[in-house]
């Protein structure tokens, strides 16, 4: 297995690319000792996040076991997760005020 992404906590719903990943490439990472693979839906820049599973609009984005933002749109498994489809928790709180 060519590991090209990583996930830190089993609760995470995003993985981090540890090398550039092209759309259609197989993404592989280990989670709790188990090999996980998925197909990249689009190009992923090194150190950027991708959805490890389908994430629904309004659902928390979880990285390193922590909520780091909220999905502003449905994010399919393997898609790039970044500022175009996530707001930070602070931005989300301000929007509700």
Buried (B, 14 or more C-beta within 10 A) or exposed (E): EEEBBEBEEEEBBBBBBEEEBEEEBEBBBEBEEEEBEBEBBEBBEEEBBBBBBEBEEEBBBBBEEEBBBBBBEBBEBBBBBBEEBBBBBEEBEEEEE
